[in-house]
């Protein structure tokens, strides 16, 4: 930080991480059921699908627009119609981060970072450790890789962003199921209140 001259400039310190989310609930909601019935299941075709969200935040608490990674060959227009402004999406073979996707994300990042030198903290995933990411230095981005086997404790995005986000993700998935399966409005209200 001293070398870059960003010691008292939190707007120049960034952290990036990605998290895969399934189109199903992460935590089982509480539901009302008929007496004597042992199980209540919510089965949906979308349960096998997932999306990876690449998120990057400043040390000030702000964020740059996200990147979404879908497991597909072709992009569907409805996937990106309602994304927040500036967000981008990309298809990958497994729906997770690849070296090509990370290089594309670095280009995306360079459009939103503050002018001048900045520090980008990231984990040591193999897709992040490729010689093609050296181009980031041309955009005045200094890369700092967290030590392996420590990201569960040192990765700020896991604790401060992705943890709380999972709760809101479940709420939206539940709302989607209620609308998709055309539950009665009263049933929807019950589902939401008990979640």
N, C-alpha and C positions, 0 to 999 in steps of 0.2 A: 504494500500500500504506500509505503514511503517512496519507493522507487517510481511509482506511477504518479505520485503527488495527489493521492486521493484520500489521505488520512482523515480529513474532516469533510469528506464529500460522500455521504451515504447514497446519493443519487447515482453514483458511479460504481456501486457494488451490486452485482446481480447474482441470483441463484436460479438455476434451471433444474427441473426434474420432470419425469413423466410417470404417469400412473395409469394402469389399465383398469377400466371399469366395465363390468358386465351389465347387460340390459336385464338385470334381475336385482332383487333386493339383497343387500349385504347382511342385513340383520332381519330376522323374522319378526313381522309385526304381531301385536296382540290382536286377536280377532274374536268376535262373538260367534259361537257355534251352537248348533242344536244339541240339547242334552242327550248324552249317550253316544254321540258321534265322536270317534277317537281322533280322526285327522281332518284337517282342513288344508287343502293344498291349492296353490295358485300356480297353474302350469301355463306357460306361454311359449310360443314358438321362438320368441326373441331371446330366450334364456341362454342359448348357445352363442349369441353374438356379443361382441365387445367393442370398445373404442378406447384408444389411448389418448390421454390429454397431456400435452406438453405445456407446462406452466413455468413462467419466469417472473420473478418479482425483484424489485429494488430493495435495498436496505431501508428505504423510507416507508415501506409498506404498500407501495403501489405495484402495479403489474403491467406487463406488456400484453397485447392480445395473444391468445393461446393458439396452439396448433393442434388439430385433431388428426389422429391416424386411424384409418379404417382398414379392415381386412377385406379387400376387394380388388378387382382388376380395373373397374370403371367407376367413376364418381357419379352419384345420383344427385341431381340438383336440389332435391328437398333436404338433403343432409346439410347443406351449407346456407340455405335460405334464411334461417333464423339465428345464425351465429352472431355473436357480438361483433360490432364494427372492428375491422382490422384482423380478425381471426382468419386463419387459413386451414385447409384440410388437405390431406394427401392419402393416397392408397398405398399400402405396403402388403407384402405377401402374407405376413402373419398378423398384421394389425398392431405391430409394436415397432419400436424405434429401430431404424437401420442407419448405416453410415450415410447413405444418400439422403435420408429424411433429416438426419442431424445437420448435414451440410446445408440443406434447404432451410432448416430452422435458423441456422446461424445467419444466413442472408436476410431472413425475415427479422431476426433480432437486430441486425445492424441498422435497419430502417427506423427502429424505435428507441434505440439506446441514446443516451445523451452524447452530444458532440465531444470529441476528444477521447482520451484514454479511459478504459473501464476494466473492471475485474469481473470475470464470469466464473462462478464456482459451480462445479458439476461433479457427478459421480463417475467412477471408473468403469462404466459399462463398455463392453468391447466396441459397440457401435460409435462410442464417443472417442475412442482412442485409435484413430486412423490418421495416416499422414495428410489426408485431404483437409483435415480441420485446421491445419497450420495456416491456411488462407485467412483465418480469423484475425491473425496478427496484422494483416494489411488494413483491416478496418479498425485498428487501435483497440482490439479486444485481447486482453491478457487472460489466458485460460488457467484455472487452478483446479486440479483434480483432487477430490477428497481421497484419503487413503482407503484402500480396499478393506472390507469387513468392518467399516466404521460408519457407513452412511446411515444405518438405522438410528444412530445417536447424533451424528453431525449434520445430517441433511435437514436444513430448516423447512423445506417445502413439505416433507413428510409430516412433521409435527404441527406446523402452524396453518397449513393450507389444506392438504389432502385429508387429514383426519376430520375436521369439521365439514369439508365438502362432501364426504361420504354420506353424512346425515342428510344433507339437502338433495343429494343424488337419489337416495332411497325414497324421499318424499315425492320427487318428480316421477320416478319409475312407477310408484304406487298410483299416482294420479293418472299416468298413461294407461296402466292396466285397467283402472276403473272406467276410463273413457273408451278404451278399446273393446272391452268386454261388455260395455253398456250396462254397467251395474246401475241399479235404481239409485237416484240421488240420495235417498236415505242410507242406502248401503255404502255409498261413497263417503258420506259424512261419518259413518261409523268407522270405516277403514281409516280415515284420516285422523279421527279423534283418538283411536286406539294405537296409532303408530306413534 
